[in-house]
Amino acid sequence: MSFAELLDHVGGMGRFQIIYAILLAIPVFMMASHNLLQNFTAATSEHHCHVHININNTPYTNLTGKLAAKDLLRVSIPMDSNQQPEKCHRFVSTQWQLLDSNATVTNLTELETDSCADGWVYDKSTFTSTIITEWDLVCDSRQLKQMAQSIYMAGILAGGIVFGGLSDRFGRRSLVIWCYLQMAVTGTCTAFSPSFTAYCIFRFLTGMAFSGIVLNGVSLSVEWTPTRTRAIVGTMYGYCYTTGQFILAGVAYAIRSWRWLQLVVSLPYFICFSYSWWFAESARWLVIAGRPDQAVKQLKRVARINRKKEEGDKLNIEVRLDLREAERSHQLQQFLFLFFFAYYGLAMDLQNFGVNIFLILLVFGAVDFPAKFISILTISFIGRRFTQALALILAGLAILANIFVPQDLKTLRTVLAVFGKGCLAASFTCVYLYTSELYPTVIRQTGLGLSNTMARLGSIIAPLVKMLEEYIPFLPLIIYGAAPIISGIAATFLPETLNVPLPETIEDVETRLVESIGRQEQ
């Protein structure tokens, strides 16, 4: 009896699986809050140099307290091409002559300026505080904003490597419990960071926990879910993440201080940690780990919750021995290259679109609903490979199309970006399900961790690629667009897993690969 048959024997998609899927889905609602959080906690407000003006012993001494703020700025700070105060320079000496409408200044560029030695003044009408305003991450330090995001993504990469391998050794359940606690603790500590360095360290650890939750949550869900319902459950998690984007937009709109916002999105993981002790360990993994007695015990528990107690009681030592023999295998090295940094290039810098940041996040979230609905149809009826390849290629084409759209056509540029983001969201819905179905049970977490590593390399690079626009404005779009197209083409060479049971042994994978090649040759 295969494990898929055993699962049907103890209830299939019964009460246990439904409760399990819901409890695993609850943390996903807040994952978007951490993944996209820096759009708000690191939002760059309008700013200019802080100036001190001494108007004593000048022809304008009698104007003390009467000068308008814009006049004070005019004599203290140079204006840019849009007649707005420059962000990073001020006049060395106050240029009082600029107040005289009759005076002529031959060349403003010759007036001596220096950097903002006394700090900056920030517009706090939208955000009362951010890490930018708190630690002055502007001008010469502006690249630290992108570095902070890359450090968070490096944490996600490290988490995939560390927690992916550990869960194949110590189990999915214990690792997901630990990651809930780590997410709660490090996310809370981030809110109380005394320095930018401490902030980056805690964000790195939060990223590690994020990765562990995703990988182990996916494995627990897939390994306890019957074949016919895996796509639906996977799409449900995708919709939970999408809903989380709406939650983040609402919470960020209500809470404009970055420390309070960080705290609010981190505390719910203490609740997830408290109920995660109810989780059942993957019976598939228990068999692989040489603990068939515990696997049968978990199956009997599932049968009892699914009101199939009599069926569960029929499991005996003969079934356990058959399971152990069927699941014996060796390690497989399989590389799955899905380079998703185009998604992060779009979603991690929402201010770049030049529209209301809260509105654009809502739009980015709204497009996921039709995109993921279409993806579940194609995943369920056409196949995983087709969905993955098509979604990636369309996303890349949409991003590349923006190169040819003028900057002043903001609506069209936003529409193309939203379409591309929707395609990438559909791809994300497919990729975790698809990847988990490609790897056999014995190394599923290691394989997911490896695939996650490749994806997170892209997410680390994405903020750094953004810096290239200072030298060649359209270069980031070329890179962001080409990557998903190349990945989409590569996905066409993967085997299809539609309506195929999860592989339990290395031999299963090899057999399916040979059969797939044979069908293609025919």
KOLVOTI-509665 format. One record per residue (C-alpha): y, x, z. Coordinates in steps of 0.1 Angstrom, whole numbers, plus 5000, padded with zeros to 4 digits. Each point is the difference from the previous one (the first is absolute). Last residue first. Example, Ala and Ser with C-alpha at 12.3 -4.5 7.8 and 13.67 -1.06 7.14 Angstrom:
REM residues 2
+------+------+------+
|   yy |   xx |   zz |
+------+------+------+
| 4989 | 5137 | 5071 |
| 4966 | 4986 | 5007 |
+------+------+------+
This chain:
REM residues 522
+------+------+------+
|   yy |   xx |   zz |
+------+------+------+
| 5091 | 5076 | 4708 |
| 5016 | 5032 | 5011 |
| 5022 | 4981 | 5024 |
| 4970 | 4982 | 5015 |
| 4982 | 5033 | 5005 |
| 5030 | 5016 | 5017 |
| 5002 | 4970 | 5024 |
| 4962 | 5002 | 5007 |
| 5003 | 5037 | 5008 |
| 5030 | 4994 | 5023 |
| 4982 | 4971 | 5017 |
| 4970 | 5023 | 5007 |
| 5021 | 5028 | 5014 |
| 5019 | 4976 | 5023 |
| 4968 | 4984 | 5013 |
| 4984 | 5035 | 5005 |
| 5029 | 5009 | 5022 |
| 4990 | 4972 | 5022 |
| 5014 | 4966 | 5012 |
| 5020 | 4990 | 4969 |
| 5020 | 4968 | 5007 |
| 4985 | 4971 | 4980 |
| 5014 | 4995 | 4964 |
| 5017 | 4968 | 4991 |
| 5029 | 5020 | 4984 |
| 4995 | 5037 | 5006 |
| 5010 | 5015 | 4966 |
| 4995 | 5038 | 4996 |
| 5032 | 5021 | 4996 |
| 5011 | 5014 | 4966 |
| 5027 | 4973 | 4996 |
| 5016 | 5012 | 5033 |
| 5011 | 5033 | 4983 |
| 5022 | 4980 | 4975 |
| 5016 | 4981 | 5029 |
| 5006 | 5033 | 5019 |
| 5018 | 5015 | 4970 |
| 5021 | 4969 | 4997 |
| 5006 | 4999 | 5038 |
| 5013 | 5036 | 4999 |
| 5022 | 4998 | 4969 |
| 5024 | 4974 | 5014 |
| 5009 | 5017 | 5032 |
| 5003 | 5034 | 4982 |
| 5022 | 4986 | 4973 |
| 5020 | 4979 | 5025 |
| 5006 | 5032 | 5021 |
| 5013 | 5018 | 4970 |
| 5026 | 4974 | 4990 |
| 5030 | 5015 | 5020 |
| 4993 | 5037 | 4992 |
| 5015 | 5023 | 5027 |
| 5009 | 4976 | 5028 |
| 4971 | 4978 | 4988 |
| 4976 | 5027 | 5012 |
| 5004 | 4989 | 5036 |
| 4979 | 4970 | 4993 |
| 4970 | 5023 | 4993 |
| 5001 | 5010 | 5036 |
| 4998 | 4964 | 5012 |
| 4969 | 4994 | 4977 |
| 4982 | 5033 | 5008 |
| 4988 | 4988 | 5034 |
| 4989 | 4967 | 4985 |
| 4982 | 5018 | 4972 |
| 4980 | 5022 | 5024 |
| 4993 | 4967 | 5017 |
| 4981 | 4987 | 4971 |
| 4978 | 5031 | 4997 |
| 4993 | 5000 | 5038 |
| 4992 | 4963 | 4999 |
| 4973 | 5007 | 4975 |
| 4986 | 5027 | 5023 |
| 5002 | 4977 | 5030 |
| 4983 | 4972 | 4981 |
| 4972 | 5024 | 4991 |
| 4996 | 5012 | 5036 |
| 5000 | 4964 | 5012 |
| 4974 | 4990 | 4975 |
| 4979 | 5030 | 5006 |
| 4967 | 4985 | 5012 |
| 5008 | 4966 | 4987 |
| 5001 | 5009 | 4964 |
| 5033 | 5003 | 4982 |
| 5011 | 4980 | 4970 |
| 5004 | 4967 | 5018 |
| 5025 | 5014 | 5025 |
| 5021 | 5014 | 4971 |
| 5001 | 4966 | 4983 |
| 5010 | 4981 | 5030 |
| 5027 | 5025 | 5010 |
| 5012 | 5002 | 4963 |
| 5002 | 4963 | 4991 |
| 5027 | 4988 | 5023 |
| 5019 | 5033 | 4994 |
| 4999 | 4994 | 4963 |
| 5014 | 4965 | 5004 |
| 5028 | 5015 | 5021 |
| 5006 | 5026 | 4972 |
| 5004 | 4972 | 4975 |
| 5024 | 4982 | 5022 |
| 5020 | 5033 | 5005 |
| 5003 | 5004 | 4963 |
| 5012 | 4964 | 4996 |
| 5025 | 5005 | 5028 |
| 5013 | 5033 | 4984 |
| 5003 | 4983 | 4966 |
| 5020 | 4971 | 5016 |
| 5022 | 5024 | 5020 |
| 5009 | 5019 | 4969 |
| 5008 | 4968 | 4982 |
| 5022 | 4988 | 5028 |
| 5018 | 5033 | 5005 |
| 5012 | 5003 | 4964 |
| 5027 | 5025 | 5009 |
| 4975 | 5028 | 5001 |
| 4991 | 4996 | 4964 |
| 4963 | 4992 | 4992 |
| 4981 | 5026 | 4980 |
| 4985 | 5018 | 5030 |
| 4991 | 4966 | 5014 |
| 4973 | 4997 | 4974 |
| 4981 | 5029 | 5016 |
| 4996 | 4980 | 5032 |
| 4987 | 4969 | 4982 |
| 4976 | 5021 | 4979 |
| 4986 | 5016 | 5032 |
| 4994 | 4967 | 5016 |
| 4983 | 4986 | 4969 |
| 4976 | 5030 | 5000 |
| 4992 | 4997 | 5037 |
| 4993 | 4963 | 4999 |
| 4978 | 5003 | 4968 |
| 4978 | 5028 | 5014 |
| 4994 | 4984 | 5034 |
| 4993 | 4965 | 4987 |
| 4977 | 5012 | 4973 |
| 4980 | 5022 | 5024 |
| 4997 | 4973 | 5026 |
| 4985 | 4974 | 4978 |
| 5005 | 4970 | 4977 |
| 4993 | 4970 | 5023 |
| 5006 | 5010 | 5036 |
| 5024 | 5029 | 4995 |
| 5018 | 4982 | 4972 |
| 5005 | 4969 | 5021 |
| 5009 | 5020 | 5031 |
| 5025 | 5020 | 4980 |
| 5018 | 4969 | 4988 |
| 5005 | 4988 | 5036 |
| 5010 | 5035 | 5010 |
| 5028 | 5001 | 4974 |
| 5011 | 4964 | 5007 |
| 5005 | 5008 | 5037 |
| 5011 | 5036 | 4997 |
| 5032 | 4990 | 4982 |
| 5012 | 4984 | 5032 |
| 4998 | 5032 | 5019 |
| 5022 | 5020 | 4977 |
| 5024 | 4971 | 4998 |
| 5002 | 4998 | 5039 |
| 5005 | 5038 | 5001 |
| 5028 | 4996 | 4974 |
| 5017 | 4974 | 5021 |
| 5000 | 5021 | 5032 |
| 5014 | 5030 | 4981 |
| 5028 | 4980 | 4984 |
| 5005 | 5015 | 4965 |
| 5006 | 5036 | 4988 |
| 4964 | 5006 | 4989 |
| 4999 | 5034 | 5017 |
| 5003 | 4983 | 5034 |
| 4963 | 4991 | 4997 |
| 4989 | 5036 | 5003 |
| 4964 | 4999 | 5013 |
| 4987 | 4972 | 4977 |
| 5006 | 5015 | 4965 |
| 4990 | 5036 | 5005 |
| 4974 | 4988 | 5024 |
| 4983 | 4980 | 4974 |
| 5003 | 5028 | 4974 |
| 4982 | 5022 | 5026 |
| 4968 | 4982 | 4994 |
| 4977 | 5026 | 4984 |
| 4966 | 4987 | 4998 |
| 4975 | 5028 | 4996 |
| 4965 | 4992 | 5012 |
| 4979 | 5030 | 5007 |
| 4963 | 4997 | 5009 |
| 4981 | 5025 | 5020 |
| 4969 | 4983 | 5014 |
| 4983 | 5008 | 5032 |
| 4962 | 4995 | 5004 |
| 4981 | 4968 | 5006 |
| 4978 | 4979 | 5022 |
| 5012 | 4963 | 5000 |
| 4968 | 4984 | 4986 |
| 4977 | 5019 | 5025 |
| 5021 | 4990 | 5030 |
| 5002 | 4964 | 4988 |
| 4963 | 4997 | 4995 |
| 4994 | 5014 | 5035 |
| 5024 | 4975 | 5015 |
| 4984 | 4971 | 4981 |
| 4966 | 5011 | 5014 |
| 5015 | 5002 | 5035 |
| 5010 | 4964 | 5000 |
| 5026 | 4975 | 4988 |
| 4986 | 4965 | 5005 |
| 5024 | 4995 | 5029 |
| 5029 | 5000 | 4976 |
| 4986 | 4971 | 4980 |
| 4996 | 4980 | 5032 |
| 5036 | 5009 | 5011 |
| 5016 | 4988 | 4967 |
| 5030 | 4983 | 5016 |
| 5024 | 5025 | 4983 |
| 5008 | 5014 | 5034 |
| 4963 | 5004 | 5008 |
| 4992 | 5015 | 4966 |
| 5029 | 5026 | 5005 |
| 4986 | 5009 | 5034 |
| 4965 | 5004 | 4985 |
| 5015 | 5022 | 4973 |
| 5017 | 5022 | 5026 |
| 4967 | 5004 | 5019 |
| 4983 | 5008 | 4968 |
| 5024 | 5028 | 4994 |
| 4997 | 5012 | 5036 |
| 4962 | 5004 | 4995 |
| 5007 | 5017 | 4966 |
| 5019 | 5028 | 5016 |
| 4994 | 5029 | 4975 |
| 5037 | 5004 | 4990 |
| 4992 | 4984 | 4966 |
| 4986 | 4970 | 5018 |
| 5031 | 4998 | 5022 |
| 5022 | 5003 | 4970 |
| 4985 | 4970 | 4983 |
| 5002 | 4980 | 5032 |
| 5037 | 5006 | 5001 |
| 5012 | 4999 | 5036 |
| 5009 | 4967 | 5014 |
| 5036 | 4993 | 5010 |
| 5007 | 4985 | 5034 |
| 5017 | 5032 | 5012 |
| 5026 | 4993 | 4973 |
| 5016 | 4973 | 5022 |
| 5022 | 5024 | 5021 |
| 5008 | 5024 | 4973 |
| 5014 | 4973 | 4977 |
| 5022 | 4989 | 5029 |
| 5013 | 5035 | 5005 |
| 5006 | 5000 | 4962 |
| 5026 | 4973 | 5005 |
| 5023 | 5026 | 5017 |
| 5007 | 5021 | 4969 |
| 5021 | 4976 | 4978 |
| 5023 | 4991 | 5029 |
| 5005 | 5036 | 5011 |
| 5011 | 5013 | 4966 |
| 5024 | 4972 | 4996 |
| 5015 | 5007 | 5035 |
| 5004 | 5036 | 4991 |
| 5015 | 4993 | 4966 |
| 5027 | 4977 | 5012 |
| 5006 | 4971 | 4975 |
| 4975 | 4975 | 5014 |
| 5002 | 4966 | 4984 |
| 5000 | 5011 | 4964 |
| 4974 | 5026 | 5008 |
| 4977 | 4973 | 5016 |
| 5005 | 4977 | 4970 |
| 4994 | 5027 | 4973 |
| 4970 | 5014 | 5020 |
| 4984 | 4966 | 5002 |
| 5005 | 4995 | 4963 |
| 4983 | 5033 | 4993 |
| 4972 | 4991 | 5025 |
| 4993 | 4970 | 4978 |
| 4991 | 5025 | 4972 |
| 4977 | 5019 | 5024 |
| 4983 | 4967 | 5010 |
| 4997 | 4991 | 4963 |
| 4981 | 5033 | 4993 |
| 4977 | 4993 | 5030 |
| 4992 | 4966 | 4984 |
| 4993 | 5018 | 4967 |
| 4973 | 5021 | 5017 |
| 4984 | 4969 | 5016 |
| 4999 | 4983 | 4966 |
| 4986 | 5031 | 4982 |
| 4973 | 5004 | 5027 |
| 4988 | 4964 | 4998 |
| 4971 | 5003 | 4976 |
| 4987 | 5033 | 5014 |
| 4996 | 4988 | 5036 |
| 5025 | 5013 | 5026 |
| 4990 | 5022 | 5029 |
| 5002 | 5034 | 4982 |
| 5031 | 4990 | 4981 |
| 5020 | 4990 | 5030 |
| 4989 | 5029 | 5022 |
| 5007 | 5024 | 4971 |
| 5035 | 4986 | 4993 |
| 5010 | 5000 | 5036 |
| 4988 | 5036 | 5004 |
| 5020 | 5012 | 4970 |
| 5032 | 4980 | 5008 |
| 5000 | 5006 | 5037 |
| 4994 | 5037 | 4996 |
| 5028 | 5003 | 4975 |
| 5025 | 4983 | 5022 |
| 4990 | 5022 | 5029 |
| 5007 | 5031 | 4981 |
| 5033 | 4986 | 4989 |
| 5009 | 4993 | 5036 |
| 4992 | 5036 | 5009 |
| 5024 | 5012 | 4972 |
| 5026 | 4976 | 5012 |
| 4997 | 5014 | 5035 |
| 5006 | 5035 | 4987 |
| 5028 | 4990 | 4978 |
| 5019 | 4983 | 5028 |
| 4995 | 5029 | 5023 |
| 5016 | 5023 | 4974 |
| 5029 | 4975 | 4995 |
| 5007 | 5001 | 5038 |
| 4996 | 4980 | 5032 |
| 4974 | 4976 | 4985 |
| 4998 | 4968 | 5020 |
| 4991 | 4977 | 4971 |
| 4976 | 5026 | 4987 |
| 4982 | 4998 | 5034 |
| 4993 | 4963 | 4993 |
| 4984 | 5008 | 4966 |
| 4981 | 5028 | 5016 |
| 4985 | 4977 | 5027 |
| 4992 | 4969 | 4979 |
| 4987 | 5019 | 4970 |
| 4979 | 5022 | 5022 |
| 4985 | 4970 | 5018 |
| 4991 | 4983 | 4967 |
| 4986 | 5032 | 4987 |
| 4977 | 5004 | 5030 |
| 4985 | 4966 | 4995 |
| 4996 | 5007 | 4963 |
| 4982 | 5032 | 5007 |
| 4976 | 4984 | 5026 |
| 4991 | 4972 | 4976 |
| 4994 | 5021 | 4968 |
| 4974 | 5023 | 5014 |
| 4998 | 5035 | 5015 |
| 4989 | 5022 | 4971 |
| 5011 | 4979 | 4970 |
| 5030 | 4990 | 5020 |
| 5009 | 5036 | 5006 |
| 5002 | 5009 | 4963 |
| 5023 | 4972 | 4991 |
| 5020 | 5004 | 5032 |
| 5009 | 5036 | 4993 |
| 5005 | 5000 | 4962 |
| 5016 | 4966 | 4998 |
| 5021 | 5007 | 5031 |
| 5013 | 5032 | 4985 |
| 5012 | 4982 | 4968 |
| 5016 | 4972 | 5021 |
| 5017 | 5027 | 5021 |
| 5012 | 5017 | 4968 |
| 5015 | 4967 | 4991 |
| 5021 | 5000 | 5032 |
| 5010 | 5036 | 4992 |
| 5011 | 4989 | 4965 |
| 5021 | 4973 | 5015 |
| 5017 | 5024 | 5023 |
| 5006 | 5025 | 4971 |
| 5017 | 4972 | 4980 |
| 5025 | 4996 | 5029 |
| 5002 | 5037 | 5005 |
| 5014 | 5003 | 4965 |
| 5034 | 4987 | 5012 |
| 5006 | 5030 | 5023 |
| 5027 | 5017 | 4978 |
| 5017 | 4966 | 4995 |
| 4983 | 4975 | 5024 |
| 4974 | 5000 | 5027 |
| 5026 | 4997 | 5028 |
| 4975 | 4997 | 5029 |
| 5008 | 4966 | 5013 |
| 5016 | 4987 | 4968 |
| 4971 | 5009 | 4978 |
| 4974 | 4990 | 5026 |
| 5015 | 4966 | 4998 |
| 5025 | 4981 | 5021 |
| 5021 | 4968 | 4999 |
| 4987 | 4992 | 4965 |
| 5019 | 4978 | 4976 |
| 5036 | 5001 | 5012 |
| 4995 | 5034 | 5015 |
| 5020 | 5020 | 4975 |
| 4997 | 5036 | 5011 |
| 5026 | 5026 | 5011 |
| 4988 | 5036 | 4997 |
| 5000 | 5032 | 5019 |
| 5028 | 5023 | 5011 |
| 4993 | 5029 | 4975 |
| 4997 | 4976 | 4970 |
| 5002 | 5027 | 4973 |
| 5031 | 5016 | 4986 |
| 5028 | 4992 | 4976 |
| 5029 | 5018 | 4984 |
| 5022 | 4980 | 4976 |
| 4994 | 5013 | 4965 |
| 4979 | 4970 | 4990 |
| 5030 | 4978 | 5006 |
| 5019 | 5015 | 4971 |
| 5036 | 4994 | 4993 |
| 5009 | 4979 | 5030 |
| 5031 | 4979 | 4993 |
| 5021 | 4984 | 5027 |
| 5016 | 4966 | 4994 |
| 4971 | 4981 | 5017 |
| 5003 | 5021 | 5031 |
| 4968 | 4997 | 5020 |
| 4984 | 5028 | 4981 |
| 5027 | 5023 | 5012 |
| 4984 | 4999 | 5035 |
| 4971 | 5021 | 4989 |
| 4985 | 5009 | 5034 |
| 4986 | 5035 | 5000 |
| 4965 | 5012 | 4992 |
| 4994 | 4968 | 4980 |
| 4967 | 4984 | 5006 |
| 4965 | 5003 | 4984 |
| 4965 | 4984 | 5003 |
| 5002 | 4963 | 4993 |
| 5030 | 4999 | 4977 |
| 5023 | 4971 | 5007 |
| 4998 | 4973 | 4973 |
| 5022 | 4999 | 4969 |
| 4969 | 4996 | 4978 |
| 5004 | 5035 | 4986 |
| 5000 | 5014 | 5036 |
| 5030 | 5000 | 5023 |
| 5009 | 5031 | 5021 |
| 5002 | 4995 | 5038 |
| 5029 | 5004 | 5024 |
| 5031 | 4986 | 4983 |
| 4982 | 4971 | 4984 |
| 4979 | 4993 | 5032 |
| 5031 | 4995 | 5020 |
| 5014 | 4977 | 4974 |
| 4967 | 4980 | 4999 |
| 5002 | 4996 | 5038 |
| 5035 | 4986 | 4998 |
| 5028 | 5021 | 5015 |
| 5020 | 4982 | 5027 |
| 4986 | 5017 | 5032 |
| 5024 | 5030 | 4996 |
| 5021 | 4994 | 4969 |
| 5031 | 5015 | 5016 |
| 4984 | 5035 | 4998 |
| 4997 | 4997 | 4962 |
| 5024 | 5028 | 4991 |
| 4977 | 5023 | 5020 |
| 5005 | 5016 | 5034 |
| 4973 | 4977 | 5015 |
| 4976 | 4984 | 4976 |
| 4968 | 5016 | 5013 |
| 4971 | 4986 | 4982 |
| 4964 | 5004 | 5011 |
| 4974 | 4992 | 4974 |
| 4964 | 4988 | 5000 |
| 4986 | 5006 | 4965 |
| 4988 | 4971 | 4980 |
| 4972 | 4975 | 5001 |
| 4984 | 4970 | 4982 |
| 4967 | 4993 | 5017 |
| 4967 | 5018 | 4991 |
| 4970 | 4979 | 5011 |
| 4975 | 5021 | 5021 |
| 4988 | 4973 | 5024 |
| 5003 | 4974 | 4972 |
| 4982 | 5015 | 4970 |
| 4982 | 5021 | 5026 |
| 4979 | 4970 | 5009 |
| 4981 | 4997 | 4967 |
| 4966 | 5013 | 5012 |
| 5006 | 4990 | 5036 |
| 5010 | 4964 | 4995 |
| 4976 | 4997 | 4971 |
| 4972 | 5007 | 5025 |
| 5012 | 4971 | 5023 |
| 4981 | 4972 | 4983 |
| 4970 | 5024 | 4995 |
| 4995 | 5000 | 5038 |
| 4990 | 4963 | 4999 |
| 4975 | 5004 | 4971 |
| 4973 | 5017 | 5019 |
| 5000 | 4971 | 5025 |
| 4999 | 4975 | 4972 |
| 4971 | 5018 | 4982 |
| 4979 | 5002 | 5031 |
| 5006 | 4963 | 5008 |
| 4989 | 4991 | 4965 |
| 4970 | 5024 | 5000 |
| 4988 | 4987 | 5034 |
| 5004 | 4964 | 4989 |
| 4978 | 5004 | 4970 |
| 5003 | 5019 | 4967 |
| 4963 | 5008 | 4998 |
| 4983 | 4983 | 5030 |
| 4973 | 5024 | 5014 |
| 4977 | 4999 | 4970 |
| 5029 | 5004 | 4976 |
| 5008 | 5033 | 5017 |
| 4964 | 5010 | 4999 |
| 4999 | 4994 | 4963 |
| 5030 | 5022 | 4995 |
| 4984 | 5026 | 5022 |
| 4970 | 5001 | 4977 |
| 4966 | 4985 | 5011 |
+------+------+------+
